[in-house]
Amino acid sequence: MNRTIFIIFLAISFSGCTRYPSGPLIFVTNERDGTISVIDAEKNEIIDTIRTGGRPRGIRVSADGSHAYVAVSNPVNGPKSADEERIVVIDTSSGALLRSIDVGPDPEQLAVDGEEKKIYVSNEDSGTANVVDLRSGEIVNTLITGIEPEGVTVSPDDKWVYVMAETGSTVTVIDTEKQEVVNTFLVGARPRDAAFSPDGERAYVTSELGQTLSVVELPSHRVSATVPLNYNDAVKPVGVIVSPDGSRIYVANGRANTVSVIDAATLQIVTTVAVGQRVWGIALTPDGKRLYAANGLSNDVSVIDTATNNRVTSVKAGDGPWGVAVRGPR
């Protein structure tokens, strides 16, 4: 069965799906079993499992909450096939798989602009970022990044896209209006992800091997401070997110099995919250009251109350939770 027929078959299969609840939903990619777990944030219960196949990792929800975009690459320990390298588009109201978009080799993470016109995808094996027009589904630009690009994040005003290159320890800056690379700067060893402050005046970049968080000023793209996170050797900073009011920065510490909470004004660590094993992706509900952390070895999602900075529960997910994205209430 070729991929086009397969996607049409999936769309037909899911067309009769019951609509999801209208409250906030959490979408979690499970990289080892090719699925996405859907969590009802009001009950903290799994309400659906979506099968994408391959190895789903990076995930973003569109600004209006209607679609989830998932980067899928070749299965873990499975045979390699170009057919597995794609972006899958999901209807967040039902879980239906709507489209499959070719985006080049080994897509790992992606960013979607606010108007849902373009997606930016890191292609780790080729050292590039592909720009895809969502109307046509075609690659309209290929830009050279640092070595082994991974994290991809777009600024709140859609002016900039940051692409983190883990081997080169660099961040590539794409000007979305010019559609070209306009800057490259160094951060700590093996940068993984970035998050922008809500006002778009700062970015925060995690460095896994450097065990740091770099603070970057915009629009100069200059590193103004470095926050050490090396409270023990197991700390491997990966996912990062900023609270809706910009006052807190949350960093997933990988195999340290913790999430660090950082005061954005003082750049001091407020506290460190214990979560599951090998925490990777993190996301906040739109009101900022709860944080969801995907734990890739314990196969669960930790739920943190951000008012008390306590883990309140854990939700069992699929095999290898990796990325997290939130759809707000509808």
ZATI-172813 format. One line per field, with one value per residue (C-alpha): z, x, y; residue in three letters; residue number from 1. Coordinates in Angstrom, 3 decimals, decimal comma. Layout:
# ZATI-172813
w (Z / ...)
u (X / ...)
v (Y / ...)
res (Ala / ...)
n (NUM / ...)
This chain:
# ZATI-172813
w (0,000 / -1,010 / 1,426 / -0,361 / -0,216 / 3,378 / 4,463 / 2,645 / 4,393 / 7,751 / 7,116 / 6,258 / 9,306 / 11,625 / 9,946 / 12,337 / 15,467 / 18,373 / 18,878 / 21,759 / 24,810 / 24,394 / 27,291 / 27,085 / 25,553 / 25,786 / 22,774 / 23,553 / 20,910 / 21,769 / 19,730 / 20,219 / 19,361 / 16,669 / 18,525 / 20,079 / 23,463 / 23,903 / 27,484 / 28,769 / 30,902 / 33,086 / 34,149 / 33,478 / 31,686 / 28,316 / 25,983 / 22,716 / 21,077 / 17,541 / 15,383 / 13,130 / 12,490 / 12,271 / 15,015 / 16,041 / 17,994 / 17,468 / 17,741 / 17,486 / 17,673 / 15,354 / 16,867 / 16,506 / 18,060 / 15,139 / 13,961 / 15,413 / 13,270 / 14,044 / 12,746 / 11,928 / 10,973 / 10,660 / 13,477 / 16,353 / 15,400 / 12,255 / 8,547 / 6,926 / 4,342 / 2,801 / 3,150 / 6,934 / 6,773 / 6,854 / 8,768 / 9,786 / 10,290 / 12,852 / 13,517 / 17,224 / 17,599 / 16,641 / 16,193 / 12,466 / 10,329 / 7,656 / 5,623 / 5,209 / 3,937 / 2,523 / 4,209 / 3,477 / 5,359 / 9,067 / 10,340 / 14,109 / 15,172 / 13,537 / 13,992 / 12,527 / 11,862 / 13,471 / 10,273 / 9,499 / 6,118 / 6,541 / 8,596 / 9,306 / 9,723 / 10,880 / 8,776 / 11,023 / 8,516 / 5,856 / 8,087 / 6,680 / 7,530 / 4,988 / 4,607 / 3,512 / 2,056 / 3,770 / 0,938 / -1,664 / 0,650 / -1,294 / -0,005 / -1,061 / 0,471 / 1,915 / 4,240 / 5,521 / 9,323 / 11,744 / 12,002 / 13,087 / 13,515 / 15,956 / 17,824 / 15,793 / 17,340 / 15,850 / 17,712 / 18,896 / 16,183 / 13,468 / 12,553 / 13,541 / 13,500 / 15,692 / 14,664 / 17,214 / 15,823 / 18,406 / 17,024 / 16,063 / 19,331 / 17,291 / 16,756 / 13,190 / 12,878 / 9,953 / 8,951 / 7,898 / 5,726 / 3,783 / 3,968 / 4,586 / 7,339 / 8,864 / 11,910 / 13,604 / 17,197 / 19,673 / 22,828 / 25,177 / 23,995 / 22,209 / 22,130 / 22,035 / 22,181 / 22,506 / 23,874 / 23,427 / 26,056 / 25,303 / 24,329 / 21,907 / 23,475 / 24,751 / 23,854 / 26,098 / 24,642 / 26,444 / 26,035 / 26,914 / 27,329 / 28,419 / 31,213 / 30,717 / 29,646 / 27,357 / 27,558 / 24,169 / 23,494 / 20,434 / 17,819 / 18,227 / 18,792 / 21,404 / 24,367 / 27,419 / 30,206 / 30,866 / 33,627 / 34,997 / 35,579 / 36,548 / 40,074 / 39,329 / 36,461 / 35,320 / 34,307 / 30,534 / 29,699 / 26,747 / 26,554 / 27,622 / 27,892 / 29,289 / 31,362 / 29,664 / 31,785 / 31,073 / 34,744 / 34,830 / 32,627 / 32,863 / 31,741 / 31,384 / 32,717 / 30,846 / 32,765 / 35,990 / 36,050 / 37,088 / 35,798 / 36,864 / 37,568 / 36,875 / 37,758 / 34,467 / 36,227 / 38,395 / 36,352 / 39,628 / 40,026 / 42,170 / 42,661 / 40,983 / 40,668 / 40,532 / 37,598 / 35,764 / 34,107 / 31,237 / 30,915 / 27,461 / 26,069 / 28,308 / 27,751 / 29,730 / 29,678 / 28,241 / 31,729 / 32,850 / 35,834 / 34,892 / 33,233 / 31,429 / 31,129 / 28,864 / 30,489 / 27,896 / 30,120 / 32,687 / 29,844 / 31,584 / 31,696 / 34,915 / 35,797 / 37,803 / 39,619 / 38,816 / 41,793 / 44,266 / 41,978 / 43,038 / 40,883 / 41,427 / 39,323 / 36,492 / 33,428 / 31,718 / 28,036 / 25,186 / 24,675 / 24,754 / 25,415 / 23,741 / 22,635 / 24,211 / 22,744 / 24,193 / 22,519 / 24,485 / 25,235 / 22,226)
u (0,000 / 1,585 / 1,638 / -1,016 / -3,519 / -2,492 / -3,178 / -6,537 / -7,377 / -6,460 / -8,561 / -11,550 / -10,904 / -10,863 / -13,720 / -16,229 / -14,228 / -16,105 / -15,285 / -12,968 / -14,032 / -13,964 / -11,550 / -7,741 / -6,117 / -2,537 / -0,978 / 2,079 / 4,246 / 5,483 / 8,633 / 9,035 / 5,540 / 4,535 / 1,575 / 0,234 / -1,478 / -4,322 / -4,919 / -8,003 / -6,398 / -9,485 / -9,480 / -5,820 / -6,898 / -6,010 / -8,989 / -7,451 / -4,383 / -3,597 / -1,392 / 1,034 / 3,544 / 7,262 / 8,950 / 6,893 / 8,859 / 8,450 / 4,868 / 3,258 / -0,335 / -1,432 / -2,152 / -5,915 / -5,697 / -7,304 / -4,349 / -1,404 / 1,713 / 3,906 / 7,415 / 7,673 / 10,915 / 12,064 / 11,067 / 13,448 / 15,542 / 13,441 / 14,298 / 14,840 / 12,354 / 11,770 / 8,037 / 8,378 / 9,934 / 7,050 / 4,923 / 1,516 / -1,333 / -4,001 / -7,441 / -7,300 / -11,073 / -11,271 / -7,806 / -8,331 / -5,178 / -5,736 / -2,532 / 0,946 / 3,571 / 6,996 / 9,581 / 12,956 / 15,171 / 14,903 / 12,586 / 12,878 / 11,302 / 9,300 / 7,674 / 4,429 / 3,894 / 0,962 / -1,074 / -0,490 / 1,011 / 4,441 / 6,193 / 9,924 / 11,435 / 14,896 / 16,494 / 19,157 / 20,984 / 21,373 / 22,184 / 19,326 / 15,977 / 13,212 / 10,457 / 7,147 / 4,187 / 1,130 / -1,268 / 0,661 / 2,461 / 5,653 / 9,145 / 9,714 / 13,137 / 16,040 / 18,399 / 21,803 / 22,003 / 24,639 / 25,602 / 22,773 / 19,922 / 17,234 / 15,077 / 13,032 / 11,085 / 9,330 / 9,125 / 5,706 / 5,661 / 6,637 / 9,727 / 12,384 / 12,915 / 15,656 / 17,202 / 19,444 / 22,383 / 23,471 / 26,893 / 27,922 / 26,648 / 25,097 / 21,740 / 20,807 / 18,520 / 16,090 / 14,457 / 10,976 / 10,313 / 13,559 / 13,423 / 17,144 / 19,666 / 20,701 / 22,697 / 24,417 / 25,625 / 27,279 / 25,648 / 26,530 / 27,439 / 24,663 / 21,769 / 18,416 / 15,512 / 14,487 / 11,546 / 10,734 / 9,351 / 5,741 / 6,860 / 9,431 / 12,296 / 14,202 / 14,856 / 16,056 / 18,170 / 18,924 / 22,299 / 22,252 / 25,976 / 26,800 / 24,210 / 23,148 / 20,370 / 21,481 / 19,563 / 19,393 / 18,393 / 16,345 / 16,588 / 20,395 / 20,440 / 23,137 / 23,686 / 23,459 / 23,613 / 24,164 / 22,296 / 24,159 / 21,926 / 24,637 / 23,514 / 24,528 / 26,130 / 22,814 / 21,340 / 20,835 / 18,698 / 16,380 / 12,822 / 12,120 / 9,019 / 8,104 / 5,010 / 2,259 / 3,141 / 6,855 / 7,827 / 8,983 / 11,135 / 10,765 / 13,538 / 13,320 / 16,540 / 16,558 / 18,106 / 18,180 / 14,413 / 13,584 / 12,175 / 13,930 / 11,835 / 13,736 / 12,782 / 12,973 / 13,763 / 16,646 / 17,659 / 17,858 / 16,551 / 13,423 / 13,077 / 13,561 / 10,624 / 11,042 / 9,237 / 9,464 / 12,462 / 14,254 / 11,991 / 12,098 / 9,253 / 7,280 / 4,250 / 1,933 / -1,819 / -2,918 / -3,561 / -0,101 / -1,491 / -0,298 / 2,826 / 2,958 / 6,283 / 6,888 / 9,066 / 10,673 / 11,820 / 9,030 / 6,479 / 4,320 / 3,513 / 4,055 / 1,554 / 2,924 / 0,850 / 2,783 / 1,335 / 2,925 / 5,586 / 4,468 / 3,856 / 0,186 / -0,182 / 1,246 / -0,595 / 0,483 / 1,268 / 2,630 / 6,128 / 8,730 / 6,918 / 8,951 / 7,121 / 4,194 / 1,801 / -1,351 / -4,642 / -6,494 / -10,235 / -12,497)
v (0,000 / 3,292 / 6,197 / 8,294 / 5,451 / 4,762 / 8,338 / 8,367 / 5,102 / 6,585 / 9,669 / 7,495 / 5,310 / 8,320 / 10,209 / 8,694 / 9,547 / 11,015 / 14,662 / 15,404 / 17,440 / 21,230 / 21,804 / 21,851 / 18,778 / 17,539 / 15,772 / 13,609 / 11,920 / 8,424 / 7,842 / 4,089 / 2,890 / 5,410 / 6,891 / 10,064 / 9,994 / 12,503 / 13,645 / 15,459 / 18,183 / 18,621 / 14,965 / 14,111 / 10,960 / 9,459 / 9,785 / 8,585 / 7,067 / 8,195 / 5,970 / 7,813 / 5,038 / 5,741 / 7,726 / 10,778 / 13,384 / 17,133 / 18,399 / 21,842 / 23,015 / 25,830 / 29,247 / 28,762 / 25,290 / 23,494 / 21,408 / 19,526 / 19,114 / 16,112 / 15,369 / 11,663 / 9,917 / 6,320 / 3,939 / 3,311 / 0,232 / -0,154 / -0,183 / 3,195 / 4,390 / 7,810 / 7,135 / 7,411 / 10,907 / 13,355 / 15,813 / 14,475 / 16,962 / 16,052 / 17,521 / 18,407 / 18,181 / 14,508 / 12,996 / 12,456 / 12,369 / 14,990 / 15,242 / 13,846 / 16,293 / 15,430 / 17,663 / 16,072 / 13,611 / 12,826 / 15,573 / 15,894 / 19,165 / 21,916 / 25,304 / 26,650 / 30,335 / 32,138 / 32,368 / 28,684 / 29,512 / 27,944 / 25,328 / 25,230 / 21,773 / 20,691 / 17,943 / 16,497 / 14,293 / 16,978 / 19,980 / 22,021 / 23,542 / 23,185 / 25,761 / 24,298 / 26,182 / 24,725 / 25,543 / 23,604 / 21,212 / 21,948 / 22,749 / 26,364 / 26,948 / 24,972 / 26,822 / 25,723 / 25,475 / 24,260 / 20,592 / 18,263 / 20,743 / 19,714 / 22,246 / 24,735 / 27,630 / 30,665 / 33,983 / 35,267 / 37,952 / 35,419 / 37,482 / 34,969 / 31,236 / 29,737 / 26,421 / 24,710 / 22,674 / 20,139 / 19,202 / 22,734 / 24,276 / 27,067 / 28,699 / 29,621 / 32,672 / 32,767 / 36,041 / 34,925 / 37,988 / 37,652 / 33,849 / 33,674 / 33,009 / 36,347 / 35,300 / 32,391 / 32,485 / 30,154 / 28,795 / 25,942 / 22,462 / 20,545 / 23,011 / 21,267 / 23,689 / 27,338 / 29,299 / 32,975 / 35,331 / 36,363 / 39,890 / 38,477 / 40,437 / 37,402 / 33,801 / 30,997 / 28,166 / 24,905 / 23,180 / 19,501 / 18,829 / 22,366 / 22,006 / 25,616 / 27,920 / 30,768 / 34,059 / 35,784 / 39,397 / 40,285 / 41,688 / 41,640 / 37,841 / 38,364 / 36,034 / 38,294 / 35,712 / 32,031 / 30,217 / 27,136 / 24,121 / 21,632 / 20,838 / 17,234 / 15,306 / 13,801 / 17,172 / 17,281 / 20,346 / 19,690 / 21,061 / 24,647 / 26,811 / 30,245 / 31,031 / 33,084 / 36,146 / 35,753 / 35,524 / 31,898 / 29,691 / 25,918 / 23,561 / 19,781 / 18,267 / 14,952 / 12,082 / 14,090 / 13,400 / 16,950 / 20,237 / 23,454 / 26,547 / 29,796 / 33,368 / 35,315 / 38,601 / 37,398 / 34,310 / 32,396 / 28,846 / 29,023 / 25,280 / 21,930 / 19,547 / 15,761 / 14,123 / 10,796 / 9,186 / 10,998 / 14,008 / 15,576 / 17,722 / 20,095 / 22,314 / 24,595 / 24,957 / 28,340 / 29,741 / 28,636 / 26,769 / 23,300 / 21,991 / 18,634 / 16,810 / 13,789 / 11,117 / 8,862 / 5,993 / 5,768 / 6,057 / 8,604 / 12,310 / 14,255 / 16,993 / 19,942 / 22,549 / 25,745 / 27,654 / 25,237 / 23,720 / 20,270 / 17,225 / 16,434 / 13,292 / 11,220 / 9,935 / 6,717 / 7,316 / 5,170 / 3,811 / 6,597 / 9,906 / 12,666 / 15,812 / 17,671 / 20,235 / 21,771 / 22,632 / 25,276 / 25,204 / 25,583)
res (Met / Asn / Arg / Thr / Ile / Phe / Ile / Ile / Phe / Leu / Ala / Ile / Ser / Phe / Ser / Gly / Cys / Thr / Arg / Tyr / Pro / Ser / Gly / Pro / Leu / Ile / Phe / Val / Thr / Asn / Glu / Arg / Asp / Gly / Thr / Ile / Ser / Val / Ile / Asp / Ala / Glu / Lys / Asn / Glu / Ile / Ile / Asp / Thr / Ile / Arg / Thr / Gly / Gly / Arg / Pro / Arg / Gly / Ile / Arg / Val / Ser / Ala / Asp / Gly / Ser / His / Ala / Tyr / Val / Ala / Val / Ser / Asn / Pro / Val / Asn / Gly / Pro / Lys / Ser / Ala / Asp / Glu / Glu / Arg / Ile / Val / Val / Ile / Asp / Thr / Ser / Ser / Gly / Ala / Leu / Leu / Arg / Ser / Ile / Asp / Val / Gly / Pro / Asp / Pro / Glu / Gln / Leu / Ala / Val / Asp / Gly / Glu / Glu / Lys / Lys / Ile / Tyr / Val / Ser / Asn / Glu / Asp / Ser / Gly / Thr / Ala / Asn / Val / Val / Asp / Leu / Arg / Ser / Gly / Glu / Ile / Val / Asn / Thr / Leu / Ile / Thr / Gly / Ile / Glu / Pro / Glu / Gly / Val / Thr / Val / Ser / Pro / Asp / Asp / Lys / Trp / Val / Tyr / Val / Met / Ala / Glu / Thr / Gly / Ser / Thr / Val / Thr / Val / Ile / Asp / Thr / Glu / Lys / Gln / Glu / Val / Val / Asn / Thr / Phe / Leu / Val / Gly / Ala / Arg / Pro / Arg / Asp / Ala / Ala / Phe / Ser / Pro / Asp / Gly / Glu / Arg / Ala / Tyr / Val / Thr / Ser / Glu / Leu / Gly / Gln / Thr / Leu / Ser / Val / Val / Glu / Leu / Pro / Ser / His / Arg / Val / Ser / Ala / Thr / Val / Pro / Leu / Asn / Tyr / Asn / Asp / Ala / Val / Lys / Pro / Val / Gly / Val / Ile / Val / Ser / Pro / Asp / Gly / Ser / Arg / Ile / Tyr / Val / Ala / Asn / Gly / Arg / Ala / Asn / Thr / Val / Ser / Val / Ile / Asp / Ala / Ala / Thr / Leu / Gln / Ile / Val / Thr / Thr / Val / Ala / Val / Gly / Gln / Arg / Val / Trp / Gly / Ile / Ala / Leu / Thr / Pro / Asp / Gly / Lys / Arg / Leu / Tyr / Ala / Ala / Asn / Gly / Leu / Ser / Asn / Asp / Val / Ser / Val / Ile / Asp / Thr / Ala / Thr / Asn / Asn / Arg / Val / Thr / Ser / Val / Lys / Ala / Gly / Asp / Gly / Pro / Trp / Gly / Val / Ala / Val / Arg / Gly / Pro / Arg)
n (1 / 2 / 3 / 4 / 5 / 6 / 7 / 8 / 9 / 10 / 11 / 12 / 13 / 14 / 15 / 16 / 17 / 18 / 19 / 20 / 21 / 22 / 23 / 24 / 25 / 26 / 27 / 28 / 29 / 30 / 31 / 32 / 33 / 34 / 35 / 36 / 37 / 38 / 39 / 40 / 41 / 42 / 43 / 44 / 45 / 46 / 47 / 48 / 49 / 50 / 51 / 52 / 53 / 54 / 55 / 56 / 57 / 58 / 59 / 60 / 61 / 62 / 63 / 64 / 65 / 66 / 67 / 68 / 69 / 70 / 71 / 72 / 73 / 74 / 75 / 76 / 77 / 78 / 79 / 80 / 81 / 82 / 83 / 84 / 85 / 86 / 87 / 88 / 89 / 90 / 91 / 92 / 93 / 94 / 95 / 96 / 97 / 98 / 99 / 100 / 101 / 102 / 103 / 104 / 105 / 106 / 107 / 108 / 109 / 110 / 111 / 112 / 113 / 114 / 115 / 116 / 117 / 118 / 119 / 120 / 121 / 122 / 123 / 124 / 125 / 126 / 127 / 128 / 129 / 130 / 131 / 132 / 133 / 134 / 135 / 136 / 137 / 138 / 139 / 140 / 141 / 142 / 143 / 144 / 145 / 146 / 147 / 148 / 149 / 150 / 151 / 152 / 153 / 154 / 155 / 156 / 157 / 158 / 159 / 160 / 161 / 162 / 163 / 164 / 165 / 166 / 167 / 168 / 169 / 170 / 171 / 172 / 173 / 174 / 175 / 176 / 177 / 178 / 179 / 180 / 181 / 182 / 183 / 184 / 185 / 186 / 187 / 188 / 189 / 190 / 191 / 192 / 193 / 194 / 195 / 196 / 197 / 198 / 199 / 200 / 201 / 202 / 203 / 204 / 205 / 206 / 207 / 208 / 209 / 210 / 211 / 212 / 213 / 214 / 215 / 216 / 217 / 218 / 219 / 220 / 221 / 222 / 223 / 224 / 225 / 226 / 227 / 228 / 229 / 230 / 231 / 232 / 233 / 234 / 235 / 236 / 237 / 238 / 239 / 240 / 241 / 242 / 243 / 244 / 245 / 246 / 247 / 248 / 249 / 250 / 251 / 252 / 253 / 254 / 255 / 256 / 257 / 258 / 259 / 260 / 261 / 262 / 263 / 264 / 265 / 266 / 267 / 268 / 269 / 270 / 271 / 272 / 273 / 274 / 275 / 276 / 277 / 278 / 279 / 280 / 281 / 282 / 283 / 284 / 285 / 286 / 287 / 288 / 289 / 290 / 291 / 292 / 293 / 294 / 295 / 296 / 297 / 298 / 299 / 300 / 301 / 302 / 303 / 304 / 305 / 306 / 307 / 308 / 309 / 310 / 311 / 312 / 313 / 314 / 315 / 316 / 317 / 318 / 319 / 320 / 321 / 322 / 323 / 324 / 325 / 326 / 327 / 328 / 329 / 330)
